[in-house]
Amino acid sequence: MSALASSPSEHLPVSAGEAAELFAGLADEARLLVGVSGGPDSVALLALLQDWSQPPGRPALHAATVDHGLRETSSSEAEAVGALCSGLRVPHMILRWAGPKPATGIQQRAREARYALLATHAEALGGAVLVTAHTLDDQAETLLMRMARGSGPSGLAGMRARVRKGGTVLARPLLAVPKARLVATAEARGLPFIRDPSNADPRFERARWRTLMPMLADEGLTAERLAVLAARLARVDAAIEHQVALLLPSLMLADEGRGGSRLRFGALVDQPEEIALRVVAEALAQAPGPSAELPRLERLEGCVFALLEAARRGAAMTRTLSRCVLALDRDGVLTLVPEPVRRRGVHPASR
């Protein structure tokens, strides 16, 4: 594993005391699985967690590296991480992304494969918490990318420090730490790390945003300020979700054996539009039938705003969204049922 050229860093390494504060939320876990790519962020996280986990009663630490097989050097890089883990006395596993690779959307597909492999390994370890080395810089880049895609408050709240994905708990304890401090941490400890060339490849969206960050910072839009914005939006998002959780039970009606869910949608006419959007999104998530990803915000807005207008006029309306048929009657009751299975070339509405 080749180290970056060493040079004095103006950023201080993360101290043991800081690490103890950053990892405090992990102290009660039984096992941790740290994802180590071999880059400076994950190598520093590995070393900091290894030190922190030594006292009795701390979680058992494991590590894993995903070999995506996208570069000729990927296998040797994964083995080098294994050697580093061996030196630190941390059990390590190489997880390989097998099979043909997609011709487009490679970074997204690789990310999905990486999380799937790590989650499966975490489960095999007995439900270990998966710990990743996402940094303050990653949070800022994520926020900018989501802004460009038109995300709403939930998306602009950025990555969360702790979240459940499927059956796996994912923890990101370094979201408030600049990447430069993790580089400094690895350098100060003499730990080897690699530089992934895709991080600077302009073909990839995140890399393009990364090159823009210094110019944005010159105008005051620093990673720190973007992270503060994400934290504030996370507070707003949590408040809205809390209100929806309180409101939704009073809106739900018995399905009357129709195989769907029903709610008093007309009661949302006088609520803020954001509340109506969240209620319908939650109803879609809870709707019976095959699970599906929630629609993009623009589609959800178009559907819900049209339904609200119909409810104000006491009109009936039917829309299809996220594999569900949403039928509003003149009394303001909205029924959500799974979309009928289509025969090839025949849409149900044409029968």
N, C-alpha and C positions, 0 to 999 in steps of 0.2 A: 504494500500500500504506500503510495508516494505522498509525502507531506507537501503542503504548500511551502513556498519559499518563506523562511522565517524572517520576521522583522519586528522591531519593537512596536507594541500595540499601545495606542492611546486609550484603549478600553481595558478596564480592570477585569480580571477573571472573576467568576462567581465564587464567593467564599463559602466555607462550610456552614457558617451561620445563615447566610442567605438561602443556601440549599435547604437547610432545615425548615425554614419558613415556607419555601416553595413547595416542599414535599409533605408538609404537615397533613394535608388532606388525604394522603395515601397511607398514613401510619396504621390505620386499623384494617387494612387489606391483608389477606392471607398470602397472596402471590401477585407479583407484578411481571408483566411481559413487556420489555422495552424493545421497540422497533429500531434497529440500528442499520442504517443504510451504508455507513462508512464515512459520511460527510461530517464536517466539524460539529454541527449541531447535535446530531445523535450520538457521536462519540463522546462529546462533553457530557451529555445527559447520562450516558451509560456510566461514565466515571463518577459523576456526582452521586448518582443513585447507588452505585456500588459502595462508596464511602458511607453514605447515609444509612444503608441497610444493614450495617455491621452490628450495631447494638442488639442485645437480646430482645425479642418481641417484635422486631421489625419484619416487614413482609419478605418472603423468599423472592429473590430476583432471578429472572430468566431473560434471555435475549434471543432475538430472531432476526435474520436478514432475508429479505426477499430477493432472489435472483430472477430478474425479469427476462434475462436472456436477450436483451436488446442491444448489447454491446459485446464485442469480443472479449473484453476484460471483465465482464460482469461476474463470471464464475470465480476468477482469481480474487476479485475484490471482496466477494462474499466470504471466501476462504480466509482472507486477511482479517476480516472482522472476527471470524471464528478464532483466529490465533490471538487477536487482541483480547477477546472475551476469556480465552483460556488463561492468558496471563493475569487477568483480573479475577479469575476463579468464578466466572459467571457462566452457567450452563447456556449453550448457544445452539441454535438450530438454523440450517439453511433451508428456506422454503422456495421451491422453484415453480415459476409460472410456466406450465407446460402447454403444449399445443401451438397451433398457428397463431400468429400475431396479426391484429387488424391493420389494414393499410391506412386508415384514417382514424382520427381521434385517439391516437396512441397513448397520450398522457392520461386522458380520462380513463381509458380502459385499463391502463397499467395501475392507476390509482385504485380502481375498483377491485382489480385482482389482488393487489397488495393488501387491502383491508380485509378481503375475504380470506386470504391465506393466514394472515395474522390472527383474525378472529377465530378461525378454526383451531389454530394452535393454542390460543388462549383458552378456548373451551377444553381442549385436550389436557391442558395443565390443571384442570379443575376449576375453571371459571376465573382465570387470572384477569386482572385489570390491564388493559393495553395502554401503555404510556408512550406518547410520541413527543418529538422535540420541536413542535411548531413554536415559532418565535414571534416577537413583536413585529418583525419585518414581514413574516408570513401573514400575520393578521392584517396588516396594512394593505398588502398586495391583494388579499382575499376581498377586503372591503372595496377596493377600487374596481376589481373585476366584477363584483356583484353590482356595483353602481352602474357600470357600463352596460350590464345586462338588464337593468331595470328592476332590480330586486326591491321588495318592500321592506318594512321595518324588521321582519324576522330575518331576512337574508342579510340586511345591513348591520344586524347585531353581531355579525362575524362568527368566527369559530368560538365555541364555548369551551370553558376550562374542563368541563366534565359533562359527558353526554352518553346516553345509551344508544348503541347502534345494533338493532336486532337484540341478540342476547348478550352482547359484549359491552362492557363499560369502557369508554375511551377517555383517558385523562391527558390533558395538555398543560402541564404545570409551568411551562416556560413562556407562556403567551405574553408576559410582561417584560421579558428579557430580550434586549437587542441581540441580533445574530453576532455582531462584532464581539460581544462579551463571551459568547460561547466559543468563538474562534480563539479568543485570548485564553480561555480556560483550557482548551485542548493544547494550545502552544505551551502554556505555562507548565503543564504536566508532561510535556514531551510525548504526547500521544499522536500517532500518525493518523492522517485522514486523507480522503480523496476529494477531488473537485469534479463533480458531475458536469460534463460539457453541456448537457441539455439545459442546465440552469442559465446559460448565457446564449442559448440558441434562439434567434429571433423568430423561428417558425412557431414557437410556443408562446401562448398568451401571457403566462406568468412571467416569462423571461422578458417580454416586451415591456410589461409594466415595471419590472425591476429596473430596467434602464432609465425609465422616466422618473423614478423615485427621487434621485438627487435634484432634478429640476423642480419638482413639486415641493421638496423640502426648502429650496431657496425662496419659494413664495410663501413659506410658512406652513405648508401642508406636510408636516413631518409624520413619520410612522407613529410617533407618540401621540400626536393630535388625532390621527385617524383611529388609533386604538381607544382613545378617550371617547370619540364619537361612537364607536362600536359599543362600548360599555354603557353609554347613555341610552342608546337605542335598545340595548338588551333590557334595561330597566323598563323602558316603555313597553317593549314586547311582553315582558313578564306581567306587567300590570294589565294589559289587554287580555292576555291568556287567562289571568285570574278572573277577570270579569266574565269572560265567556264560560269558564268552568262553573261559575255561580249561576249564570243565566240559562245555560243549555238544558238542565233537567226540567225547568219549568216550561220549556218550549216543546219538549218531546211528547208525542202522542202514541197511543197503542197502534201497532201496524194493522190491526183488524184482519190478520191472516193474509195480507197481500204479499208477504215475502219481501217487504222493504221497510223503510223507516219513514216516519211522518213527523212534521213539526209545525208549530204555529208560526209560520213565516210572517204573517201579517203583523204580528207583534213587533217585528223588527223595523217596521216603517219609520217609527219615531226614534229609533236608536241611531247612533253614529254609524256611518257607512262601514267603518273598519270593523265594528262589532258584527254587523251583518255578514261581512266577508268571512270573518273568522268562524262564525257559527256554521255557515254553509260548508266551509272547508273541513270543520270537525265532523259535521254530519256525513260528508263524503268519506272521510277516513273511517267512520264507524259503520258505513252502509254495508249490508250483507252482500255476499257474492265475492268474486275474485278481487283481491286487493290490487290497487293500481296506484301509481304515483299521482300525487295531487297535481292539478293543472298549473300551468304557468300563471303568474299573477294577472297578466293581461286577459287571459281567457276567463279566469275566475271573476274578475271585475266586470267584464262584458256580460257574463251570465247573470251575476247577482244584481247588477244595476238594472238590467232589463226586467228581472223578476220583481225588484222593488217598485219599479214604475208600474208594472202590471198590478201589483198588490194595492198600490195607491188608487188605481182606477177601478178596483174590484173586478179585474179581468182575469181570465184563465190564460195560462201559457205553459208550453212544454219546451224544455231544452235538454240537450244531451251533453254531459260533461264528465270526464274522468271515468268512462265506462258505466255511467249511471244515467238514467232518465229522470229528470227533475220535472215533475208535473205540479203546477200551481193551480188550485181550483179558485172559484170566485169567492170562497169564504176565507181565502188567505192561507189555506193549509197546503204545505209543500210535501209531496211524496217523492221519495228517492228509491228507485228500484234498479237492479242490475240491468244494463242494456241487453236486449235479446241477442242471442248468437246469430250472426249473419250467415246466410248461405252465400257461397261464392257468387259474386255478381248481383246479389239481390239484397237491397237494403230493407229492413223491416218495415219502414214507412211506406214502401211501394207495394206491399201486399194488399 
